[in-house]
Amino acid sequence: MREPGHGRENGRGGRERDQRPRAPKRDVDGWVLLDKPSGMTSTQAVAVVKRLFAAKKAGHAGTLDPLASGCLPIALGEATKTVPYVMDGRKTYRFTVRFGQEMDTDDAEGRVVAESDERPTDEAIRAALPGFLGEIMQVPPAYSALKIDGNRAYDLAREGEVVELQARPIVIHRIEMVERPDADHAVLEAECGKGTYVRAIARDLGRLLGSRGHVSMLRRASVGNFLEEDLIGVEELSERAEAGDEALFQALDGVEVALEDLVGLTVSPSDAHRLRCGQAIILRGRDAPVIDGHVAVSCQGSLFAIGDASGGEVRPHRVFNWSRTVPRALKRSA
């Protein structure tokens, strides 16, 4: 699931100038499972990780609003080729709905556009949540990164234009209330598919209950196979960088972790060579696997390609630099 930002991803403001000499850029490959703090944009978070590793290339798998905290998987080097497989995975969010006010941004950073004195009971909230399960139609927030005639919706909204976005199908696999601190707030947890806007869930729930509402706290707990217990904070990552590369690189997961949901296929060195040259291979033999779709292809213990399998044939879809995807333990023993 993606919870896009409001367009405040310009990377300006609040950034201290680092006077230390910058290290030369280098090839770094793998995933950093960052616990992004609230108040930092996703763009700033990527810049911090890229600088700490002195990496040549970096990107993230799904924007988090500045208001939001939590799981921001950051891909370095060859791992950037696997970003789409992470973004397509399910996301788990824990968020607080503040009843009584609807905001133009659908979160606490916006302007009040509607108010209500009504406050829903616990029973009313629980009774309403099943209506958000499964495949539903959702109107994205006006302050979103979606484009209208080539312009970002949040840019048009900031300029005072009326933004009308069409409802889109999304999937919510699970949603429940986990805490009710007081009459004004309810803490929910939702497991969603790609393209879901948590801010829109809060907005629509408030409208349905006649109390209006917006998100006052948002935390992404997981993205696909990347779980909350595996996250590392910016402060700890900085401390590791100060301690040296050995400590820093212990916070780096391999490129292959993004592809754990794909069927794995091990091939011979000769077939690996064919795939690396852009040629198809045939899965021969009585015990040849019957597979269709994308597969994670390995040779001699190392991921080197994503293949398209169909009708007993595998064609290269994405080929990695083999020398940069060998697990670090194998590199040390080589």
C-alpha positions as CSV (number, residue, x, y, z in Angstrom):
1,M,0.0,0.0,0.0
2,R,1.1,3.5,-0.6
3,E,0.3,6.4,1.6
4,P,1.5,9.3,-0.7
5,G,2.6,12.6,0.7
6,H,0.9,16.0,0.4
7,G,3.6,17.4,-1.8
8,R,5.8,18.5,1.0
9,E,8.6,16.3,-0.3
10,N,10.8,19.3,-1.4
11,G,13.6,18.5,1.0
12,R,13.8,22.1,2.3
13,G,13.8,23.4,5.8
14,G,15.0,21.9,9.0
15,R,18.1,20.4,7.3
16,E,21.4,21.1,9.0
17,R,24.4,21.7,6.8
18,D,27.0,19.0,7.4
19,Q,30.5,20.6,7.4
20,R,32.4,17.3,7.3
21,P,34.1,16.3,4.0
22,R,31.9,14.0,2.1
23,A,33.1,10.5,1.5
24,P,33.5,9.4,-2.1
25,K,30.5,7.6,-3.5
26,R,30.6,3.8,-3.8
27,D,28.6,0.8,-4.9
28,V,26.4,-0.3,-2.0
29,D,23.7,-2.9,-2.6
30,G,20.9,-4.0,-0.3
31,W,18.0,-2.8,1.8
32,V,17.9,-0.5,4.9
33,L,14.6,-1.0,6.8
34,L,14.4,2.5,8.2
35,D,12.2,3.6,11.1
36,K,11.4,7.0,9.7
37,P,10.6,9.5,12.4
38,S,7.7,11.9,12.3
39,G,8.6,15.3,10.8
40,M,11.1,13.9,8.3
41,T,10.1,13.6,4.6
42,S,10.7,10.4,2.7
43,T,13.1,12.3,0.4
44,Q,15.1,13.5,3.4
45,A,15.2,10.0,4.8
46,V,16.6,8.6,1.6
47,A,19.2,11.4,1.5
48,V,20.3,10.6,5.1
49,V,20.8,6.9,4.4
50,K,22.5,7.5,1.1
51,R,25.0,9.9,2.8
52,L,25.7,7.5,5.7
53,F,26.5,4.7,3.3
54,A,28.2,7.0,0.8
55,A,26.1,5.1,-1.8
56,K,25.9,6.0,-5.4
57,K,22.2,5.1,-5.9
58,A,19.2,5.0,-3.5
59,G,15.4,5.0,-3.5
60,H,12.5,4.1,-1.3
61,A,9.6,1.7,-1.6
62,G,6.5,3.9,-0.9
63,T,6.3,7.4,0.3
64,L,5.4,8.2,3.9
65,D,3.9,11.6,4.8
66,P,6.1,13.8,6.9
67,L,3.5,13.4,9.7
68,A,3.9,9.6,9.5
69,S,6.5,7.4,11.1
70,G,7.5,3.8,10.7
71,C,8.6,1.4,8.0
72,L,10.3,3.1,5.1
73,P,12.3,0.5,3.1
74,I,15.2,2.2,1.4
75,A,16.9,0.4,-1.5
76,L,20.6,0.9,-2.3
77,G,22.3,0.1,-5.6
78,E,21.1,-3.2,-7.2
79,A,18.2,-3.4,-4.7
80,T,16.5,-0.5,-6.5
81,K,15.7,-2.9,-9.3
82,T,13.4,-4.8,-6.8
83,V,11.5,-1.8,-5.5
84,P,8.3,-2.7,-7.5
85,Y,8.0,-6.1,-5.8
86,V,8.1,-4.4,-2.4
87,M,5.6,-1.7,-3.3
88,D,3.1,-4.3,-4.5
89,G,3.0,-6.0,-1.1
90,R,0.6,-5.5,1.7
91,K,1.1,-2.7,4.2
92,T,0.0,-2.5,7.8
93,Y,-0.8,0.8,9.4
94,R,-1.6,1.9,12.9
95,F,-3.3,5.3,13.0
96,T,-5.4,7.5,15.3
97,V,-8.6,9.1,14.1
98,R,-9.4,12.4,15.7
99,F,-13.2,12.8,15.6
100,G,-15.0,16.2,15.4
101,Q,-13.0,17.9,12.7
102,E,-12.5,17.2,9.0
103,M,-9.4,18.8,7.4
104,D,-8.7,19.7,3.8
105,T,-5.6,17.5,4.0
106,D,-7.3,14.8,5.9
107,D,-4.6,15.0,8.6
108,A,-3.7,17.3,11.5
109,E,-1.5,19.6,9.3
110,G,-4.5,21.0,7.3
111,R,-7.3,23.5,7.6
112,V,-10.6,22.7,9.3
113,V,-13.3,22.4,6.6
114,A,-16.1,20.8,8.7
115,E,-16.9,20.2,12.4
116,S,-19.3,18.1,14.4
117,D,-20.2,17.8,18.1
118,E,-21.2,14.1,17.6
119,R,-18.9,11.5,19.0
120,P,-19.3,7.8,18.0
121,T,-19.6,5.0,20.6
122,D,-17.2,2.1,20.5
123,E,-20.0,-0.1,19.2
124,A,-20.8,2.3,16.4
125,I,-17.1,2.4,15.3
126,R,-16.9,-1.4,15.3
127,A,-20.1,-1.7,13.5
128,A,-18.9,0.6,10.7
129,L,-15.5,-0.9,10.1
130,P,-16.7,-4.0,8.2
131,G,-18.0,-1.7,5.5
132,F,-14.3,-0.8,4.7
133,L,-13.2,-4.5,4.2
134,G,-12.5,-6.1,0.9
135,E,-12.4,-4.3,-2.5
136,I,-14.0,-0.9,-2.1
137,M,-14.1,2.4,-4.0
138,Q,-12.1,5.2,-2.4
139,V,-11.8,8.9,-3.3
140,P,-8.1,9.9,-2.7
141,P,-7.4,13.0,-0.6
142,A,-7.3,16.3,-2.5
143,Y,-3.8,16.8,-1.1
144,S,-2.2,13.8,-2.8
145,A,0.5,13.2,-5.4
146,L,-2.0,12.0,-8.0
147,K,-1.9,14.0,-11.3
148,I,-4.8,15.9,-12.9
149,D,-4.0,17.0,-16.5
150,G,-0.3,16.7,-15.7
151,N,-0.4,18.7,-12.4
152,R,-0.1,17.2,-8.9
153,A,-3.4,17.4,-7.0
154,Y,-1.7,19.0,-4.0
155,D,-0.3,21.8,-6.2
156,L,-3.8,22.6,-7.5
157,A,-5.3,22.4,-4.0
158,R,-2.6,24.8,-2.6
159,E,-3.5,27.3,-5.4
160,G,-7.1,27.3,-4.3
161,E,-8.5,25.2,-7.1
162,V,-11.3,22.7,-6.4
163,V,-9.7,19.3,-6.8
164,E,-12.1,16.5,-7.8
165,L,-10.5,13.1,-7.9
166,Q,-12.3,10.0,-9.1
167,A,-13.0,7.1,-6.8
168,R,-10.6,4.2,-7.4
169,P,-10.8,0.5,-6.4
170,I,-8.6,-0.5,-3.4
171,V,-8.4,-3.5,-1.1
172,I,-8.4,-3.5,2.7
173,H,-7.7,-6.9,4.0
174,R,-8.1,-6.2,7.7
175,I,-9.2,-3.2,9.8
176,E,-10.0,-3.1,13.5
177,M,-10.1,-0.7,16.5
178,V,-7.3,-1.5,18.9
179,E,-7.7,1.3,21.4
180,R,-10.1,4.1,22.4
181,P,-8.2,6.6,24.5
182,D,-11.1,9.0,24.8
183,A,-14.3,10.2,23.1
184,D,-12.3,12.3,20.6
185,H,-9.9,9.6,19.5
186,A,-9.8,6.0,18.2
187,V,-6.7,4.0,17.3
188,L,-7.2,1.7,14.4
189,E,-5.0,-0.8,12.6
190,A,-5.4,-1.7,8.9
191,E,-3.8,-4.1,6.5
192,C,-4.2,-2.7,3.0
193,G,-3.3,-3.2,-0.6
194,K,-1.5,-0.9,-3.0
195,G,-2.9,2.5,-3.6
196,T,-4.9,2.8,-0.3
197,Y,-4.9,6.2,1.4
198,V,-5.2,5.9,5.2
199,R,-6.1,9.5,5.5
200,A,-9.1,8.8,3.3
201,I,-10.2,6.0,5.6
202,A,-10.3,8.4,8.5
203,R,-12.2,11.0,6.5
204,D,-14.8,8.5,5.3
205,L,-15.2,6.9,8.7
206,G,-15.9,10.3,10.3
207,R,-18.5,11.1,7.6
208,L,-20.2,7.7,7.9
209,L,-20.5,8.1,11.7
210,G,-21.7,11.7,11.4
211,S,-18.8,13.0,13.5
212,R,-16.3,14.0,10.9
213,G,-12.7,13.0,11.3
214,H,-9.0,13.1,10.3
215,V,-5.8,11.3,11.0
216,S,-3.8,12.7,13.9
217,M,-1.2,10.0,14.1
218,L,0.0,7.5,11.5
219,R,2.6,4.8,11.7
220,R,3.4,2.2,9.0
221,A,4.2,-1.0,10.8
222,S,5.1,-3.2,7.9
223,V,5.6,-3.3,4.1
224,G,5.4,-6.8,2.6
225,N,8.0,-9.0,4.3
226,F,9.6,-6.0,6.1
227,L,8.3,-6.0,9.6
228,E,8.3,-3.4,12.5
229,E,10.6,-5.5,14.7
230,D,13.3,-5.3,12.1
231,L,13.4,-1.5,11.7
232,I,16.4,0.6,12.5
233,G,16.2,4.3,13.6
234,V,18.1,7.2,12.1
235,E,20.0,7.7,15.3
236,E,21.2,4.1,15.6
237,L,22.2,4.1,11.9
238,S,24.2,7.3,12.4
239,E,26.0,5.7,15.4
240,R,26.8,2.7,13.4
241,A,28.3,4.9,10.6
242,E,30.5,6.6,13.2
243,A,31.7,3.2,14.4
244,G,32.7,2.2,10.9
245,D,31.7,0.1,7.9
246,E,31.6,-3.2,9.8
247,A,28.9,-2.0,12.2
248,L,27.1,0.0,9.5
249,F,26.8,-2.8,7.0
250,Q,25.3,-5.1,9.6
251,A,22.2,-2.9,9.2
252,L,22.0,-3.8,5.5
253,D,19.8,-6.6,4.3
254,G,20.5,-8.4,1.0
255,V,19.0,-7.5,-2.3
256,E,17.1,-10.9,-2.4
257,V,15.0,-10.1,0.7
258,A,12.6,-8.1,-1.5
259,L,11.8,-11.2,-3.6
260,E,10.9,-13.7,-0.9
261,D,7.4,-14.0,-2.2
262,L,8.6,-15.0,-5.7
263,V,9.1,-18.6,-6.6
264,G,12.8,-19.4,-6.5
265,L,14.6,-21.1,-9.3
266,T,18.2,-22.4,-9.2
267,V,19.9,-22.8,-12.6
268,S,23.3,-24.1,-13.8
269,P,26.2,-21.8,-14.6
270,S,25.6,-22.4,-18.4
271,D,21.9,-21.4,-18.1
272,A,22.8,-18.4,-16.0
273,H,25.2,-17.3,-18.7
274,R,22.4,-17.6,-21.3
275,L,20.0,-15.5,-19.2
276,R,22.7,-12.9,-18.5
277,C,23.1,-12.6,-22.3
278,G,19.4,-11.9,-22.7
279,Q,18.5,-15.4,-24.0
280,A,15.7,-17.7,-22.8
281,I,16.3,-21.1,-21.1
282,I,14.2,-24.2,-21.3
283,L,13.3,-26.1,-18.1
284,R,14.0,-29.7,-19.1
285,G,13.6,-33.0,-17.4
286,R,10.9,-35.0,-15.6
287,D,11.5,-33.0,-12.4
288,A,11.5,-29.6,-14.0
289,P,9.2,-27.2,-12.1
290,V,5.9,-26.1,-13.7
291,I,5.9,-22.3,-13.0
292,D,4.4,-19.2,-14.5
293,G,5.1,-15.6,-13.8
294,H,8.1,-13.9,-12.3
295,V,10.7,-16.1,-10.6
296,A,13.8,-15.2,-8.6
297,V,16.7,-16.9,-10.4
298,S,19.8,-17.9,-8.5
299,C,23.1,-19.6,-9.4
300,Q,25.6,-21.0,-7.0
301,G,23.8,-19.5,-4.0
302,S,23.5,-16.0,-5.4
303,L,20.5,-14.1,-6.9
304,F,21.3,-12.8,-10.3
305,A,18.0,-12.3,-12.2
306,I,14.3,-12.0,-12.2
307,G,12.8,-14.2,-14.9
308,D,9.5,-14.5,-16.7
309,A,8.4,-18.1,-16.7
310,S,5.8,-19.5,-19.1
311,G,5.3,-22.8,-20.8
312,G,8.5,-24.4,-19.5
313,E,10.6,-21.5,-20.7
314,V,12.2,-18.7,-18.7
315,R,13.2,-15.3,-20.2
316,P,15.3,-12.7,-18.4
317,H,13.1,-9.9,-17.0
318,R,15.7,-8.1,-14.9
319,V,19.4,-9.1,-14.6
320,F,21.5,-8.1,-11.6
321,N,25.2,-7.5,-11.4
322,W,26.1,-10.9,-10.0
323,S,29.3,-9.7,-8.2
324,R,27.2,-7.2,-6.3
325,T,24.3,-9.6,-5.2
326,V,26.5,-12.4,-3.8
327,P,25.6,-12.6,-0.1
328,R,28.3,-10.9,2.0
329,A,29.1,-14.2,3.9
330,L,29.9,-15.8,0.6
331,K,32.1,-12.9,-0.4
332,R,34.1,-13.2,2.8
333,S,34.6,-16.9,2.3
334,A,35.6,-16.6,-1.3
